Amino acid sequence: MTELETRSGGCHCGRVRFTARGAFDAAISCNCSICGKRGHWLAFVPAGDFELEQGADSLSDYQFNHRRIHHLFCATCGVGSFGRGTAPDGSAMVAVNVRCLDDVDLTAVTVTAYDGRSA
């Protein structure tokens, strides 16, 4: 079983900072129209295991298609360190961009392709 850990992260300029508890040794790489361009590696955590510590006033929200996912990004530097949405069971989830976690060893992350383009 994957071990849960609490990690901090944020955007490039530092205006957006968060902590999240989850398994960050694995992520998905989605090929949907936005993820394919942004290059995110996403790990999902329940909303209750995510805390936005600073930068709520610095976030911009982009939604498209069915408008179910809030693709949040820093209005200053443009980095999308996380997004908010709903899991298939209806629970609130946060998609953490593993690339935005502090001191993450990206070579140790198992990345699985997800065909969001066809979903």
N, CA, C and O atoms as a GROMACS GRO file, in nm:
protein
  476
    1MET      N    1   0.084  -0.119   0.000
    1MET     CA    2   0.000   0.000   0.000
    1MET      C    3   0.088   0.124   0.000
    1MET      O    4   0.191   0.128   0.068
    2THR      N    5   0.048   0.224  -0.075
    2THR     CA    6   0.122   0.348  -0.085
    2THR      C    7   0.108   0.428   0.045
    2THR      O    8   0.000   0.439   0.102
    3GLU      N    9   0.219   0.481   0.090
    3GLU     CA   10   0.219   0.558   0.214
    3GLU      C   11   0.172   0.701   0.189
    3GLU      O   12   0.214   0.765   0.093
    4LEU      N   13   0.083   0.749   0.278
    4LEU     CA   14   0.036   0.886   0.269
    4LEU      C   15   0.139   0.977   0.334
    4LEU      O   16   0.199   0.942   0.436
    5GLU      N   17   0.158   1.093   0.276
    5GLU     CA   18   0.250   1.190   0.333
    5GLU      C   19   0.191   1.329   0.319
    5GLU      O   20   0.107   1.354   0.232
    6THR      N   21   0.235   1.419   0.405
    6THR     CA   22   0.193   1.557   0.396
    6THR      C   23   0.305   1.636   0.330
    6THR      O   24   0.420   1.634   0.375
    7ARG      N   25   0.271   1.705   0.221
    7ARG     CA   26   0.370   1.779   0.144
    7ARG      C   27   0.321   1.922   0.124
    7ARG      O   28   0.200   1.949   0.124
    8SER      N   29   0.414   2.012   0.109
    8SER     CA   30   0.385   2.152   0.078
    8SER      C   31   0.418   2.177  -0.068
    8SER      O   32   0.499   2.107  -0.129
    9GLY      N   33   0.355   2.279  -0.123
    9GLY     CA   34   0.382   2.314  -0.261
    9GLY      C   35   0.325   2.450  -0.293
    9GLY      O   36   0.271   2.519  -0.207
   10GLY      N   37   0.339   2.488  -0.418
   10GLY     CA   38   0.287   2.616  -0.461
   10GLY      C   39   0.328   2.652  -0.601
   10GLY      O   40   0.382   2.570  -0.676
   11CYS      N   41   0.301   2.776  -0.635
   11CYS     CA   42   0.330   2.826  -0.769
   11CYS      C   43   0.474   2.875  -0.778
   11CYS      O   44   0.548   2.870  -0.680
   12HIS      N   45   0.513   2.923  -0.894
   12HIS     CA   46   0.650   2.967  -0.918
   12HIS      C   47   0.686   3.093  -0.839
   12HIS      O   48   0.795   3.100  -0.782
   13CYS      N   49   0.598   3.191  -0.834
   13CYS     CA   50   0.631   3.317  -0.767
   13CYS      C   51   0.611   3.312  -0.616
   13CYS      O   52   0.654   3.402  -0.545
   14GLY      N   53   0.546   3.207  -0.566
   14GLY     CA   54   0.528   3.191  -0.422
   14GLY      C   55   0.402   3.253  -0.365
   14GLY      O   56   0.379   3.244  -0.244
   15ARG      N   57   0.321   3.316  -0.446
   15ARG     CA   58   0.197   3.375  -0.394
   15ARG      C   59   0.096   3.269  -0.352
   15ARG      O   60   0.021   3.290  -0.256
   16VAL      N   61   0.094   3.156  -0.422
   16VAL     CA   62   0.002   3.046  -0.389
   16VAL      C   63   0.083   2.939  -0.317
   16VAL      O   64   0.183   2.889  -0.370
   17ARG      N   65   0.040   2.903  -0.197
   17ARG     CA   66   0.106   2.800  -0.117
   17ARG      C   67  -0.002   2.710  -0.058
   17ARG      O   68  -0.109   2.756  -0.020
   18PHE      N   69   0.028   2.580  -0.052
   18PHE     CA   70  -0.068   2.483   0.002
   18PHE      C   71   0.004   2.369   0.071
   18PHE      O   72   0.125   2.350   0.055
   19THR      N   73  -0.071   2.293   0.150
   19THR     CA   74  -0.026   2.163   0.200
   19THR      C   75  -0.132   2.061   0.162
   19THR      O   76  -0.251   2.092   0.156
   20ALA      N   77  -0.087   1.940   0.137
   20ALA     CA   78  -0.179   1.833   0.099
   20ALA      C   79  -0.129   1.702   0.158
   20ALA      O   80  -0.009   1.680   0.171
   21ARG      N   81  -0.223   1.617   0.195
   21ARG     CA   82  -0.190   1.484   0.245
   21ARG      C   83  -0.239   1.383   0.142
   21ARG      O   84  -0.357   1.379   0.108
   22GLY      N   85  -0.147   1.300   0.094
   22GLY     CA   86  -0.183   1.202  -0.007
   22GLY      C   87  -0.065   1.115  -0.044
   22GLY      O   88   0.040   1.119   0.021
   23ALA      N   89  -0.084   1.037  -0.146
   23ALA     CA   90   0.021   0.951  -0.201
   23ALA      C   91   0.076   1.022  -0.324
   23ALA      O   92   0.007   1.033  -0.426
   24PHE      N   93   0.198   1.069  -0.316
   24PHE     CA   94   0.255   1.149  -0.423
   24PHE      C   95   0.368   1.077  -0.497
   24PHE      O   96   0.448   1.140  -0.567
   25ASP      N   97   0.374   0.946  -0.480
   25ASP     CA   98   0.474   0.867  -0.553
   25ASP      C   99   0.422   0.820  -0.688
   25ASP      O  100   0.493   0.756  -0.765
   26ALA      N  101   0.295   0.851  -0.716
   26ALA     CA  102   0.233   0.814  -0.843
   26ALA      C  103   0.146   0.931  -0.889
   26ALA      O  104   0.090   1.004  -0.808
   27ALA      N  105   0.136   0.946  -1.020
   27ALA     CA  106   0.057   1.054  -1.077
   27ALA      C  107   0.005   1.010  -1.214
   27ALA      O  108   0.052   0.913  -1.273
   28ILE      N  109  -0.093   1.086  -1.262
   28ILE     CA  110  -0.140   1.063  -1.398
   28ILE      C  111  -0.093   1.179  -1.487
   28ILE      O  112  -0.079   1.292  -1.441
   29SER      N  113  -0.071   1.147  -1.611
   29SER     CA  114  -0.043   1.245  -1.714
   29SER      C  115  -0.158   1.237  -1.813
   29SER      O  116  -0.168   1.141  -1.890
   30CYS      N  117  -0.243   1.337  -1.810
   30CYS     CA  118  -0.365   1.338  -1.891
   30CYS      C  119  -0.337   1.405  -2.025
   30CYS      O  120  -0.258   1.500  -2.033
   31ASN      N  121  -0.402   1.356  -2.131
   31ASN     CA  122  -0.383   1.414  -2.264
   31ASN      C  123  -0.503   1.498  -2.310
   31ASN      O  124  -0.517   1.524  -2.429
   32CYS      N  125  -0.589   1.540  -2.215
   32CYS     CA  126  -0.703   1.623  -2.256
   32CYS      C  127  -0.650   1.755  -2.311
   32CYS      O  128  -0.530   1.781  -2.306
   33SER      N  129  -0.737   1.838  -2.363
   33SER     CA  130  -0.695   1.958  -2.434
   33SER      C  131  -0.616   2.055  -2.347
   33SER      O  132  -0.530   2.126  -2.398
   34ILE      N  133  -0.643   2.061  -2.218
   34ILE     CA  134  -0.568   2.154  -2.133
   34ILE      C  135  -0.446   2.086  -2.069
   34ILE      O  136  -0.338   2.145  -2.067
   35CYS      N  137  -0.463   1.966  -2.017
   35CYS     CA  138  -0.350   1.898  -1.951
   35CYS      C  139  -0.237   1.869  -2.049
   35CYS      O  140  -0.120   1.877  -2.013
   36GLY      N  141  -0.272   1.836  -2.172
   36GLY     CA  142  -0.170   1.809  -2.272
   36GLY      C  143  -0.082   1.929  -2.299
   36GLY      O  144   0.036   1.915  -2.330
   37LYS      N  145  -0.139   2.047  -2.288
   37LYS     CA  146  -0.062   2.170  -2.310
   37LYS      C  147   0.013   2.213  -2.185
   37LYS      O  148   0.120   2.272  -2.194
   38ARG      N  149  -0.043   2.186  -2.068
   38ARG     CA  150   0.017   2.233  -1.943
   38ARG      C  151   0.122   2.137  -1.887
   38ARG      O  152   0.210   2.179  -1.812
   39GLY      N  153   0.115   2.009  -1.922
   39GLY     CA  154   0.216   1.914  -1.878
   39GLY      C  155   0.210   1.875  -1.732
   39GLY      O  156   0.311   1.837  -1.674
   40HIS      N  157   0.093   1.884  -1.674
   40HIS     CA  158   0.079   1.850  -1.532
   40HIS      C  159   0.093   1.700  -1.507
   40HIS      O  160   0.059   1.618  -1.593
   41TRP      N  161   0.143   1.666  -1.390
   41TRP     CA  162   0.135   1.529  -1.336
   41TRP      C  163   0.044   1.541  -1.216
   41TRP      O  164   0.077   1.612  -1.120
   42LEU      N  165  -0.069   1.475  -1.217
   42LEU     CA  166  -0.172   1.495  -1.116
   42LEU      C  167  -0.185   1.378  -1.020
   42LEU      O  168  -0.188   1.262  -1.060
   43ALA      N  169  -0.193   1.412  -0.892
   43ALA     CA  170  -0.226   1.317  -0.786
   43ALA      C  171  -0.350   1.373  -0.717
   43ALA      O  172  -0.358   1.493  -0.690
   44PHE      N  173  -0.447   1.288  -0.688
   44PHE     CA  174  -0.575   1.333  -0.636
   44PHE      C  175  -0.585   1.307  -0.486
   44PHE      O  176  -0.550   1.200  -0.437
   45VAL      N  177  -0.635   1.408  -0.414
   45VAL     CA  178  -0.654   1.397  -0.270
   45VAL      C  179  -0.795   1.445  -0.236
   45VAL      O  180  -0.848   1.532  -0.305
   46PRO      N  181  -0.855   1.389  -0.131
   46PRO     CA  182  -0.985   1.442  -0.087
   46PRO      C  183  -0.970   1.588  -0.047
   46PRO      O  184  -0.866   1.629   0.005
   47ALA      N  185  -1.072   1.667  -0.071
   47ALA     CA  186  -1.067   1.810  -0.040
   47ALA      C  187  -1.031   1.836   0.106
   47ALA      O  188  -0.966   1.936   0.137
   48GLY      N  189  -1.072   1.748   0.196
   48GLY     CA  190  -1.041   1.765   0.338
   48GLY      C  191  -0.894   1.744   0.372
   48GLY      O  192  -0.850   1.779   0.481
   49ASP      N  193  -0.819   1.688   0.278
   49ASP     CA  194  -0.676   1.666   0.298
   49ASP      C  195  -0.591   1.770   0.225
   49ASP      O  196  -0.472   1.750   0.202
   50PHE      N  197  -0.653   1.881   0.188
   50PHE     CA  198  -0.585   1.989   0.117
   50PHE      C  199  -0.614   2.120   0.189
   50PHE      O  200  -0.728   2.149   0.224
   51GLU      N  201  -0.510   2.198   0.209
   51GLU     CA  202  -0.528   2.329   0.271
   51GLU      C  203  -0.454   2.435   0.189
   51GLU      O  204  -0.333   2.428   0.172
   52LEU      N  205  -0.529   2.532   0.140
   52LEU     CA  206  -0.470   2.647   0.072
   52LEU      C  207  -0.423   2.741   0.182
   52LEU      O  208  -0.504   2.800   0.253
   53GLU      N  209  -0.294   2.756   0.196
   53GLU     CA  210  -0.238   2.836   0.305
   53GLU      C  211  -0.228   2.984   0.271
   53GLU      O  212  -0.244   3.068   0.359
   54GLN      N  213  -0.204   3.015   0.145
   54GLN     CA  214  -0.202   3.155   0.102
   54GLN      C  215  -0.227   3.161  -0.047
   54GLN      O  216  -0.199   3.068  -0.122
   55GLY      N  217  -0.280   3.275  -0.088
   55GLY     CA  218  -0.296   3.300  -0.230
   55GLY      C  219  -0.435   3.286  -0.287
   55GLY      O  220  -0.452   3.289  -0.408
   56ALA      N  221  -0.536   3.272  -0.203
   56ALA     CA  222  -0.672   3.259  -0.256
   56ALA      C  223  -0.708   3.378  -0.343
   56ALA      O  224  -0.778   3.363  -0.443
   57ASP      N  225  -0.659   3.495  -0.306
   57ASP     CA  226  -0.688   3.615  -0.384
   57ASP      C  227  -0.601   3.626  -0.508
   57ASP      O  228  -0.623   3.715  -0.591
   58SER      N  229  -0.503   3.538  -0.523
   58SER     CA  230  -0.415   3.538  -0.640
   58SER      C  231  -0.455   3.436  -0.746
   58SER      O  232  -0.394   3.430  -0.852
   59LEU      N  233  -0.558   3.356  -0.717
   59LEU     CA  234  -0.597   3.249  -0.808
   59LEU      C  235  -0.697   3.296  -0.913
   59LEU      O  236  -0.790   3.372  -0.884
   60SER      N  237  -0.676   3.250  -1.034
   60SER     CA  238  -0.774   3.265  -1.141
   60SER      C  239  -0.830   3.126  -1.172
   60SER      O  240  -0.762   3.026  -1.155
   61ASP      N  241  -0.954   3.122  -1.217
   61ASP     CA  242  -1.024   2.996  -1.241
   61ASP      C  243  -1.059   2.987  -1.389
   61ASP      O  244  -1.120   3.078  -1.446
   62TYR      N  245  -1.020   2.876  -1.450
   62TYR     CA  246  -1.055   2.851  -1.590
   62TYR      C  247  -1.137   2.723  -1.597
   62TYR      O  248  -1.096   2.619  -1.544
   63GLN      N  249  -1.253   2.731  -1.661
   63GLN     CA  250  -1.339   2.615  -1.681
   63GLN      C  251  -1.375   2.608  -1.829
   63GLN      O  252  -1.385   2.710  -1.897
   64PHE      N  253  -1.395   2.486  -1.876
   64PHE     CA  254  -1.434   2.469  -2.016
   64PHE      C  255  -1.519   2.343  -2.028
   64PHE      O  256  -1.538   2.271  -1.930
   65ASN      N  257  -1.568   2.316  -2.145
   65ASN     CA  258  -1.646   2.198  -2.177
   65ASN      C  259  -1.764   2.184  -2.080
   65ASN      O  260  -1.855   2.267  -2.083
   66HIS      N  261  -1.766   2.083  -1.996
   66HIS     CA  262  -1.878   2.061  -1.903
   66HIS      C  263  -1.868   2.149  -1.778
   66HIS      O  264  -1.961   2.151  -1.697
   67ARG      N  265  -1.759   2.221  -1.762
   67ARG     CA  266  -1.739   2.315  -1.651
   67ARG      C  267  -1.747   2.246  -1.514
   67ARG      O  268  -1.801   2.302  -1.419
   68ARG      N  269  -1.695   2.125  -1.505
   68ARG     CA  270  -1.697   2.049  -1.380
   68ARG      C  271  -1.567   2.062  -1.301
   68ARG      O  272  -1.564   2.037  -1.181
   69ILE      N  273  -1.460   2.100  -1.369
   69ILE     CA  274  -1.330   2.110  -1.304
   69ILE      C  275  -1.287   2.256  -1.302
   69ILE      O  276  -1.297   2.327  -1.402
   70HIS      N  277  -1.240   2.300  -1.186
   70HIS     CA  278  -1.187   2.435  -1.171
   70HIS      C  279  -1.036   2.426  -1.189
   70HIS      O  280  -0.964   2.382  -1.099
   71HIS      N  281  -0.988   2.467  -1.306
   71HIS     CA  282  -0.845   2.468  -1.336
   71HIS      C  283  -0.790   2.600  -1.281
   71HIS      O  284  -0.798   2.704  -1.347
   72LEU      N  285  -0.736   2.594  -1.162
   72LEU     CA  286  -0.690   2.714  -1.092
   72LEU      C  287  -0.544   2.742  -1.122
   72LEU      O  288  -0.463   2.649  -1.134
   73PHE      N  289  -0.511   2.867  -1.135
   73PHE     CA  290  -0.372   2.905  -1.161
   73PHE      C  291  -0.344   3.041  -1.100
   73PHE      O  292  -0.435   3.122  -1.081
   74CYS      N  293  -0.217   3.066  -1.070
   74CYS     CA  294  -0.176   3.193  -1.015
   74CYS      C  295  -0.187   3.301  -1.122
   74CYS      O  296  -0.134   3.286  -1.232
   75ALA      N  297  -0.255   3.408  -1.088
   75ALA     CA  298  -0.273   3.517  -1.184
   75ALA      C  299  -0.144   3.594  -1.209
   75ALA      O  300  -0.134   3.667  -1.308
   76THR      N  301  -0.045   3.578  -1.122
   76THR     CA  302   0.082   3.649  -1.139
   76THR      C  303   0.179   3.571  -1.228
   76THR      O  304   0.227   3.623  -1.328
   77CYS      N  305   0.208   3.444  -1.191
   77CYS     CA  306   0.308   3.367  -1.266
   77CYS      C  307   0.247   3.268  -1.364
   77CYS      O  308   0.318   3.216  -1.451
   78GLY      N  309   0.118   3.240  -1.352
   78GLY     CA  310   0.050   3.152  -1.447
   78GLY      C  311   0.058   3.003  -1.416
   78GLY      O  312   0.002   2.922  -1.491
   79VAL      N  313   0.125   2.966  -1.308
   79VAL     CA  314   0.142   2.824  -1.276
   79VAL      C  315   0.015   2.768  -1.212
   79VAL      O  316  -0.042   2.828  -1.120
   80GLY      N  317  -0.027   2.652  -1.262
   80GLY     CA  318  -0.142   2.581  -1.207
   80GLY      C  319  -0.094   2.472  -1.113
   80GLY      O  320  -0.059   2.363  -1.158
   81SER      N  321  -0.090   2.500  -0.984
   81SER     CA  322  -0.037   2.403  -0.889
   81SER      C  323  -0.143   2.304  -0.840
   81SER      O  324  -0.108   2.200  -0.784
   82PHE      N  325  -0.271   2.336  -0.860
   82PHE     CA  326  -0.378   2.243  -0.822
   82PHE      C  327  -0.507   2.284  -0.891
   82PHE      O  328  -0.518   2.395  -0.944
   83GLY      N  329  -0.603   2.193  -0.888
   83GLY     CA  330  -0.737   2.220  -0.939
   83GLY      C  331  -0.839   2.154  -0.849
   83GLY      O  332  -0.805   2.067  -0.769
   84ARG      N  333  -0.962   2.196  -0.861
   84ARG     CA  334  -1.068   2.140  -0.778
   84ARG      C  335  -1.177   2.079  -0.866
   84ARG      O  336  -1.208   2.130  -0.973
   85GLY      N  337  -1.233   1.968  -0.817
   85GLY     CA  338  -1.338   1.902  -0.891
   85GLY      C  339  -1.412   1.803  -0.802
   85GLY      O  340  -1.402   1.807  -0.679
   86THR      N  341  -1.484   1.713  -0.866
   86THR     CA  342  -1.564   1.614  -0.796
   86THR      C  343  -1.526   1.475  -0.845
   86THR      O  344  -1.515   1.451  -0.965
   87ALA      N  345  -1.505   1.385  -0.750
   87ALA     CA  346  -1.473   1.246  -0.783
   87ALA      C  347  -1.597   1.176  -0.838
   87ALA      O  348  -1.708   1.227  -0.822
   88PRO      N  349  -1.581   1.062  -0.903
   88PRO     CA  350  -1.696   0.990  -0.957
   88PRO      C  351  -1.804   0.959  -0.852
   88PRO      O  352  -1.922   0.947  -0.886
   89ASP      N  353  -1.763   0.945  -0.725
   89ASP     CA  354  -1.861   0.916  -0.619
   89ASP      C  355  -1.929   1.042  -0.566
   89ASP      O  356  -2.011   1.033  -0.474
   90GLY      N  357  -1.895   1.159  -0.621
   90GLY     CA  358  -1.957   1.284  -0.580
   90GLY      C  359  -1.881   1.361  -0.473
   90GLY      O  360  -1.921   1.472  -0.438
   91SER      N  361  -1.774   1.304  -0.421
   91SER     CA  362  -1.699   1.374  -0.316
   91SER      C  363  -1.606   1.478  -0.377
   91SER      O  364  -1.559   1.464  -0.490
   92ALA      N  365  -1.582   1.584  -0.302
   92ALA     CA  366  -1.494   1.691  -0.346
   92ALA      C  367  -1.349   1.643  -0.345
   92ALA      O  368  -1.302   1.583  -0.249
   93MET      N  369  -1.279   1.671  -0.455
   93MET     CA  370  -1.140   1.629  -0.470
   93MET      C  371  -1.054   1.747  -0.515
   93MET      O  372  -1.104   1.845  -0.570
   94VAL      N  373  -0.925   1.734  -0.488
   94VAL     CA  374  -0.828   1.832  -0.536
   94VAL      C  375  -0.724   1.755  -0.617
   94VAL      O  376  -0.672   1.653  -0.572
   95ALA      N  377  -0.694   1.804  -0.735
   95ALA     CA  378  -0.591   1.747  -0.820
   95ALA      C  379  -0.464   1.829  -0.798
   95ALA      O  380  -0.455   1.944  -0.839
   96VAL      N  381  -0.366   1.768  -0.732
   96VAL     CA  382  -0.241   1.836  -0.702
   96VAL      C  383  -0.143   1.812  -0.815
   96VAL      O  384  -0.122   1.698  -0.857
   97ASN      N  385  -0.083   1.918  -0.865
   97ASN     CA  386   0.020   1.905  -0.967
   97ASN      C  387   0.149   1.864  -0.894
   97ASN      O  388   0.212   1.946  -0.828
   98VAL      N  389   0.187   1.739  -0.907
   98VAL     CA  390   0.303   1.685  -0.836
   98VAL      C  391   0.429   1.764  -0.869
   98VAL      O  392   0.520   1.774  -0.786
   99ARG      N  393   0.435   1.820  -0.988
   99ARG     CA  394   0.552   1.900  -1.026
   99ARG      C  395   0.563   2.028  -0.943
   99ARG      O  396   0.669   2.091  -0.942
  100CYS      N  397   0.458   2.066  -0.873
  100CYS     CA  398   0.459   2.188  -0.791
  100CYS      C  399   0.483   2.160  -0.643
  100CYS      O  400   0.480   2.252  -0.562
  101LEU      N  401   0.507   2.036  -0.606
  101LEU     CA  402   0.540   2.004  -0.467
  101LEU      C  403   0.685   2.042  -0.440
  101LEU      O  404   0.771   2.027  -0.526
  102ASP      N  405   0.711   2.089  -0.320
  102ASP     CA  406   0.847   2.127  -0.282
  102ASP      C  407   0.936   2.004  -0.277
  102ASP      O  408   0.898   1.901  -0.221
  103ASP      N  409   1.054   2.016  -0.334
  103ASP     CA  410   1.159   1.914  -0.323
  103ASP      C  411   1.116   1.774  -0.364
  103ASP      O  412   1.166   1.676  -0.309
  104VAL      N  413   1.026   1.763  -0.460
  104VAL     CA  414   0.983   1.631  -0.507
  104VAL      C  415   1.090   1.575  -0.602
  104VAL      O  416   1.144   1.648  -0.685
  105ASP      N  417   1.117   1.447  -0.588
  105ASP     CA  418   1.208   1.379  -0.678
  105ASP      C  419   1.125   1.323  -0.793
  105ASP      O  420   1.065   1.216  -0.781
  106LEU      N  421   1.120   1.395  -0.903
  106LEU     CA  422   1.034   1.355  -1.015
  106LEU      C  423   1.075   1.221  -1.075
  106LEU      O  424   0.992   1.153  -1.135
  107THR      N  425   1.201   1.182  -1.059
  107THR     CA  426   1.244   1.053  -1.112
  107THR      C  427   1.187   0.936  -1.032
  107THR      O  428   1.187   0.823  -1.080
  108ALA      N  429   1.137   0.963  -0.912
  108ALA     CA  430   1.080   0.859  -0.827
  108ALA      C  431   0.928   0.847  -0.843
  108ALA      O  432   0.867   0.759  -0.782
  109VAL      N  433   0.868   0.933  -0.923
  109VAL     CA  434   0.722   0.933  -0.941
  109VAL      C  435   0.686   0.841  -1.057
  109VAL      O  436   0.740   0.854  -1.167
  110THR      N  437   0.595   0.747  -1.031
  110THR     CA  438   0.543   0.660  -1.136
  110THR      C  439   0.430   0.734  -1.206
  110THR      O  440   0.329   0.767  -1.145
  111VAL      N  441   0.448   0.758  -1.334
  111VAL     CA  442   0.350   0.835  -1.411
  111VAL      C  443   0.274   0.741  -1.504
  111VAL      O  444   0.334   0.666  -1.581
  112THR      N  445   0.141   0.748  -1.496
  112THR     CA  446   0.054   0.666  -1.578
  112THR      C  447  -0.023   0.756  -1.674
  112THR      O  448  -0.080   0.857  -1.633
  113ALA      N  449  -0.023   0.720  -1.798
  113ALA     CA  450  -0.097   0.798  -1.898
  113ALA      C  451  -0.247   0.778  -1.878
  113ALA      O  452  -0.293   0.666  -1.852
  114TYR      N  453  -0.323   0.887  -1.891
  114TYR     CA  454  -0.468   0.882  -1.884
  114TYR      C  455  -0.524   0.948  -2.010
  114TYR      O  456  -0.486   1.060  -2.044
  115ASP      N  457  -0.613   0.879  -2.077
  115ASP     CA  458  -0.670   0.929  -2.202
  115ASP      C  459  -0.790   1.018  -2.175
  115ASP      O  460  -0.905   0.979  -2.199
  116GLY      N  461  -0.763   1.137  -2.125
  116GLY     CA  462  -0.870   1.233  -2.100
  116GLY      C  463  -0.932   1.289  -2.226
  116GLY      O  464  -1.045   1.337  -2.224
  117ARG      N  465  -0.860   1.283  -2.334
  117ARG     CA  466  -0.911   1.330  -2.463
  117ARG      C  467  -1.033   1.250  -2.507
  117ARG      O  468  -1.124   1.305  -2.569
  118SER      N  469  -1.034   1.122  -2.474
  118SER     CA  470  -1.145   1.035  -2.513
  118SER      C  471  -1.252   1.021  -2.406
  118SER      O  472  -1.358   0.964  -2.431
  119ALA      N  473  -1.226   1.072  -2.287
  119ALA     CA  474  -1.320   1.057  -2.173
  119ALA      C  475  -1.440   1.147  -2.186
  119ALA      O  476  -1.528   1.145  -2.099
   0.00000   0.00000   0.00000
